[in-house]
């Protein structure tokens, strides 16, 4: 066995090693060879280049989601890639990490629920779409980078961690992913699903929600000229009597569990608060209404339909020290948080 090298031979060997190894060290891992095993997310001009959560069977990295895009194409993304785009679009990246984790699990569960109930007539060849009126919001990495500016790398990594830290976790009721609906902000309480959509769902019950004046535009006002109100309302309810003084049009308000409007009589016709919200583009159905000879004024609190998880409520709970599991089991009654499995 040769135990030593002569000085000249040793020098030559070192030069050869430098020639062959130095380019590999400078270039790093080639694209497409899988995720980094250790270390931080790669620094790049975009906040995320590839999924960071690669779970086993049933995990985010092993599950493909077919997404109907606005241009009519269908994109196939891993669950990790898709969830990054949803969380980036649905919740401010400046929120607390535990709130972002709760949002990631909620978005994952909502996606799994949509995948479990079969084709949607609006996008029969895809599991979900990017239309917020149908599915969940969606923000591509390059769009996020442009929107976030100098914070793009920091916020992109923060959202990626929220997804990867909760890899494969879902909100389950009787062993199945729930219809994990969510909204922006509540007026003290969330609503029971029956109050909004007419059907009772055990895990979508009314619970307290701790957000308040820290919410942007928590209180808003919508003013509608009397004649415009009359025209719009009679288009939907021609049987209403709006011939008298506007001060007397609104009677017999019935409140929801959160203090919003369940029903109110307008010109003698009982209508849902949610219907008025839609007609006059109100941020929520938690409103009071006043009228005079010139205008009808809605004073509104909160934003969204009010059922399920409140995003600003989740952030308030996270600031107070609650973890993502506690947040989710608070907003969804009687659920279990755990790994989901393909069936």
C-alpha positions as CSV (number, residue, x, y, z in Angstrom):
1,X,0.0,0.0,0.0
2,X,1.3,3.5,-0.9
3,X,1.0,5.6,2.3
4,X,2.3,8.9,1.0
5,X,2.5,10.9,-2.3
6,X,5.5,12.6,-3.5
7,X,5.1,16.5,-3.4
8,X,4.9,16.8,-7.2
9,X,2.3,14.1,-7.5
10,X,0.2,15.5,-4.7
11,X,0.2,19.0,-6.3
12,X,-0.9,17.5,-9.6
13,X,-3.7,15.6,-8.0
14,X,-5.0,18.8,-6.2
15,X,-5.0,20.7,-9.5
16,X,-7.0,17.9,-11.2
17,X,-9.6,17.9,-8.4
18,X,-9.9,21.7,-8.7
19,X,-10.5,21.5,-12.4
20,X,-13.3,19.0,-12.1
21,X,-15.0,19.9,-8.8
22,X,-14.9,23.7,-8.9
23,X,-17.6,24.0,-11.6
24,X,-19.9,21.7,-9.7
25,X,-19.5,23.7,-6.6
26,X,-20.3,27.0,-8.4
27,X,-23.3,25.7,-10.3
28,X,-25.0,23.9,-7.5
29,X,-27.9,21.4,-8.0
30,X,-29.2,21.3,-11.5
31,X,-32.9,22.3,-12.0
32,X,-35.3,19.4,-12.1
33,X,-33.4,17.0,-9.8
34,X,-35.7,17.3,-6.9
35,X,-36.0,19.5,-3.8
36,X,-33.1,20.6,-1.6
37,X,-32.7,18.1,1.2
38,X,-31.4,20.6,3.7
39,X,-30.8,24.3,4.1
40,X,-33.0,27.4,3.3
41,X,-35.1,28.0,0.2
42,X,-33.0,29.1,-2.8
43,X,-32.6,32.8,-3.3
44,X,-34.2,33.9,-6.6
45,X,-36.0,36.7,-8.2
46,X,-39.3,34.8,-7.6
47,X,-40.4,33.9,-4.1
48,X,-40.7,30.2,-4.9
49,X,-39.4,28.1,-7.8
50,X,-40.7,24.7,-6.9
51,X,-42.7,23.0,-4.2
52,X,-40.9,22.7,-0.8
53,X,-43.2,20.1,0.7
54,X,-42.6,16.6,-0.7
55,X,-44.5,14.2,1.5
56,X,-45.0,10.5,1.1
57,X,-48.2,8.8,0.0
58,X,-51.0,11.2,0.4
59,X,-48.7,14.2,1.0
60,X,-48.6,17.5,-0.8
61,X,-45.7,16.6,-3.1
62,X,-47.3,13.3,-4.2
63,X,-50.7,14.8,-5.1
64,X,-51.5,16.5,-8.4
65,X,-54.2,19.2,-8.6
66,X,-55.7,20.1,-12.0
67,X,-56.3,23.8,-12.1
68,X,-58.5,25.5,-14.7
69,X,-56.7,28.7,-15.7
70,X,-58.3,31.9,-17.0
71,X,-57.0,31.4,-20.5
72,X,-58.9,28.1,-20.8
73,X,-56.0,25.8,-20.3
74,X,-55.6,23.3,-17.4
75,X,-52.4,23.3,-15.4
76,X,-51.3,20.3,-13.3
77,X,-49.6,21.4,-10.1
78,X,-48.5,19.5,-7.0
79,X,-50.7,20.3,-4.0
80,X,-47.7,22.2,-2.5
81,X,-47.3,24.4,-5.6
82,X,-51.1,25.0,-5.8
83,X,-51.4,25.8,-2.1
84,X,-48.6,28.4,-2.2
85,X,-50.5,30.2,-4.9
86,X,-53.8,30.1,-3.0
87,X,-52.4,31.2,0.4
88,X,-50.4,34.0,-1.4
89,X,-53.7,35.2,-2.9
90,X,-56.1,34.6,0.0
91,X,-54.3,35.9,3.1
92,X,-51.9,38.8,3.6
93,X,-48.4,37.5,3.8
94,X,-47.7,39.9,6.6
95,X,-50.0,37.9,8.9
96,X,-48.8,35.8,11.8
97,X,-47.1,32.5,10.8
98,X,-49.7,30.4,12.7
99,X,-52.5,32.2,10.9
100,X,-50.8,31.4,7.5
101,X,-50.5,27.8,8.6
102,X,-54.2,27.7,9.4
103,X,-54.9,29.2,6.0
104,X,-52.8,26.6,4.3
105,X,-54.6,23.7,6.0
106,X,-58.0,25.3,5.3
107,X,-57.1,25.8,1.6
108,X,-55.8,22.2,1.4
109,X,-58.9,20.8,3.0
110,X,-61.2,22.9,0.7
111,X,-59.3,21.6,-2.3
112,X,-59.5,18.0,-1.1
113,X,-63.3,18.4,-0.6
114,X,-63.7,19.7,-4.1
115,X,-61.8,16.8,-5.5
116,X,-63.9,14.4,-3.5
117,X,-67.3,15.5,-4.7
118,X,-66.7,15.0,-8.4
119,X,-66.6,17.2,-11.5
120,X,-67.7,20.7,-11.2
121,X,-69.9,21.7,-14.2
122,X,-68.0,25.0,-14.4
123,X,-64.7,23.2,-15.0
124,X,-65.4,19.5,-15.6
125,X,-61.9,18.7,-16.7
126,X,-60.2,20.3,-13.6
127,X,-60.4,19.9,-9.9
128,X,-60.5,23.6,-9.1
129,X,-60.3,26.9,-10.9
130,X,-58.9,30.4,-10.1
131,X,-62.3,32.1,-10.0
132,X,-63.0,33.2,-6.4
133,X,-66.7,33.1,-7.1
134,X,-66.4,29.4,-7.7
135,X,-63.2,28.1,-6.0
136,X,-60.2,29.8,-4.4
137,X,-58.1,32.8,-5.3
138,X,-54.8,32.2,-7.1
139,X,-51.7,34.3,-7.4
140,X,-48.8,33.1,-9.6
141,X,-45.2,33.6,-8.2
142,X,-44.3,36.2,-10.8
143,X,-47.4,38.2,-10.0
144,X,-46.7,37.9,-6.3
145,X,-43.1,39.1,-6.8
146,X,-44.4,42.2,-8.6
147,X,-47.0,42.9,-6.0
148,X,-44.8,42.4,-3.0
149,X,-41.7,44.2,-4.3
150,X,-38.8,44.2,-1.8
151,X,-40.7,41.8,0.5
152,X,-41.1,39.1,-2.2
153,X,-38.4,36.8,-1.1
154,X,-39.2,37.1,2.6
155,X,-42.9,36.7,2.2
156,X,-42.6,34.0,-0.4
157,X,-40.5,31.8,1.9
158,X,-42.9,32.5,4.8
159,X,-45.8,31.2,2.8
160,X,-43.8,28.2,1.6
161,X,-43.0,27.3,5.2
162,X,-46.7,27.6,6.1
163,X,-47.4,25.0,3.4
164,X,-44.5,22.7,4.2
165,X,-44.9,22.8,7.9
166,X,-48.5,21.5,7.6
167,X,-47.8,19.0,4.8
168,X,-50.6,16.6,4.3
169,X,-52.7,17.9,7.2
170,X,-56.4,18.4,6.7
171,X,-59.6,19.3,8.7
172,X,-61.6,16.1,9.0
173,X,-65.2,15.4,10.1
174,X,-66.1,11.8,10.5
175,X,-62.8,11.0,8.7
176,X,-63.5,13.0,5.6
177,X,-62.2,16.5,4.5
178,X,-64.8,19.2,5.3
179,X,-66.1,22.0,3.1
180,X,-63.7,24.4,4.7
181,X,-65.2,27.7,3.8
182,X,-63.6,30.9,5.1
183,X,-64.0,34.7,4.8
184,X,-62.2,37.9,5.7
185,X,-63.6,39.4,9.0
186,X,-66.5,38.9,11.3
187,X,-68.5,41.3,13.6
188,X,-67.8,39.5,16.8
189,X,-69.1,36.1,15.8
190,X,-69.2,33.9,12.7
191,X,-72.5,32.7,11.3
192,X,-74.1,29.2,11.3
193,X,-74.3,27.9,7.7
194,X,-78.1,27.7,8.0
195,X,-78.2,31.5,8.4
196,X,-76.5,32.1,5.1
197,X,-77.2,29.2,2.8
198,X,-80.3,27.6,4.5
199,X,-78.6,24.3,5.3
200,X,-77.2,23.2,8.6
201,X,-73.7,21.7,8.6
202,X,-72.5,20.4,12.0
203,X,-69.0,21.8,11.7
204,X,-70.1,25.2,10.4
205,X,-71.6,26.6,13.6
206,X,-71.6,30.1,15.0
207,X,-68.6,30.8,17.2
208,X,-67.0,33.9,18.7
209,X,-64.3,35.7,16.6
210,X,-61.8,38.1,18.2
211,X,-60.9,40.6,15.5
212,X,-61.9,44.2,15.7
213,X,-60.8,47.7,14.9
214,X,-57.4,46.6,13.6
215,X,-59.1,45.3,10.5
216,X,-58.8,47.7,7.5
217,X,-62.2,49.0,6.5
218,X,-63.8,47.1,9.3
219,X,-66.6,49.7,9.3
220,X,-67.8,50.9,5.9
221,X,-70.7,53.0,4.7
222,X,-72.7,52.6,1.4
223,X,-75.0,55.4,0.4
224,X,-77.6,54.8,-2.3
225,X,-79.8,57.6,-3.7
226,X,-83.5,56.9,-3.0
227,X,-84.6,56.7,-6.6
228,X,-81.7,54.3,-7.4
229,X,-82.6,52.1,-4.4
230,X,-86.2,52.1,-5.5
231,X,-85.3,51.1,-9.1
232,X,-82.9,48.3,-8.1
233,X,-85.1,46.8,-5.4
234,X,-88.3,46.8,-7.4
235,X,-86.4,45.1,-10.2
236,X,-86.0,42.1,-7.9
237,X,-89.2,42.6,-5.8
238,X,-91.9,44.3,-7.9
239,X,-94.5,43.5,-5.3
240,X,-92.9,45.8,-2.8
241,X,-94.6,49.1,-1.9
242,X,-92.0,51.9,-2.0
243,X,-94.5,54.7,-2.5
244,X,-94.4,56.1,1.0
245,X,-91.6,58.1,2.8
246,X,-88.3,56.2,2.7
247,X,-88.1,56.4,6.5
248,X,-90.9,53.9,6.7
249,X,-89.7,51.3,4.1
250,X,-87.6,49.3,6.5
251,X,-89.4,47.4,9.3
252,X,-89.3,44.2,11.4
253,X,-85.6,43.4,11.3
254,X,-84.7,39.9,12.5
255,X,-81.0,39.6,13.6
256,X,-78.5,36.8,13.0
257,X,-76.5,35.2,15.7
258,X,-73.7,37.8,15.1
259,X,-76.1,40.8,15.2
260,X,-76.4,41.1,11.5
261,X,-79.5,41.1,9.3
262,X,-81.2,37.8,8.9
263,X,-84.4,39.2,7.4
264,X,-85.9,42.7,7.2
265,X,-89.2,43.9,5.6
266,X,-88.6,46.4,2.8
267,X,-91.8,47.9,1.5
268,X,-93.7,45.1,3.1
269,X,-91.6,42.3,1.6
270,X,-89.4,40.2,3.8
271,X,-85.9,39.8,2.3
272,X,-82.7,38.2,3.5
273,X,-79.8,40.4,4.6
274,X,-77.6,38.4,2.3
275,X,-79.9,39.4,-0.6
276,X,-79.6,43.1,0.2
277,X,-75.8,42.6,0.5
278,X,-75.7,41.3,-3.0
279,X,-78.1,43.9,-4.5
280,X,-76.2,46.9,-3.1
281,X,-72.6,45.4,-3.0
282,X,-72.2,45.6,0.7
283,X,-69.1,44.1,2.3
284,X,-71.2,41.9,4.7
285,X,-74.8,41.3,5.8
286,X,-74.0,42.8,9.2
287,X,-75.4,46.2,8.7
288,X,-77.8,48.8,9.9
289,X,-79.9,50.9,7.6
290,X,-81.2,54.5,7.7
291,X,-83.2,56.4,5.1
292,X,-84.4,59.9,4.5
293,X,-86.0,61.7,1.5
294,X,-82.7,61.7,-0.4
295,X,-80.7,58.5,0.4
296,X,-80.6,55.1,1.9
297,X,-77.5,54.5,4.1
298,X,-76.1,51.2,5.0
299,X,-73.5,51.1,7.9
300,X,-71.6,47.8,7.5
301,X,-69.2,45.9,9.8
302,X,-66.9,43.1,8.6
303,X,-66.3,41.5,5.2
304,X,-67.5,38.3,3.7
305,X,-70.2,35.7,4.1
306,X,-69.4,35.1,7.7
307,X,-69.3,31.2,7.7
308,X,-66.3,29.1,8.8
309,X,-62.8,30.6,9.5
310,X,-62.4,34.3,9.8
311,X,-59.0,35.2,8.4
312,X,-58.6,38.3,10.6
313,X,-59.9,36.4,13.5
314,X,-57.3,33.7,12.9
315,X,-54.6,36.4,12.9
316,X,-55.9,37.8,16.1
317,X,-55.9,34.4,17.7
318,X,-52.3,33.8,16.5
319,X,-51.1,37.1,17.9
320,X,-52.6,36.1,21.3
321,X,-50.6,32.8,21.2
322,X,-52.9,30.3,19.6
323,X,-51.4,27.7,17.3
324,X,-52.9,26.7,13.9
325,X,-54.5,23.6,15.2
326,X,-56.3,25.6,18.0
327,X,-57.4,28.2,15.5
328,X,-58.9,25.6,13.2
329,X,-60.7,23.6,15.9
330,X,-62.1,26.8,17.2
331,X,-63.7,27.9,13.9
332,X,-64.8,24.4,12.7
333,X,-66.9,22.7,15.4
334,X,-66.2,19.0,16.2
335,X,-63.5,18.4,13.7
336,X,-60.2,16.5,13.9
337,X,-56.9,17.7,12.4
338,X,-54.9,14.9,10.8
339,X,-53.2,13.5,7.7
340,X,-55.5,12.7,4.9
341,X,-55.2,9.6,2.8
342,X,-56.1,8.9,-0.8
343,X,-59.1,6.5,-1.2
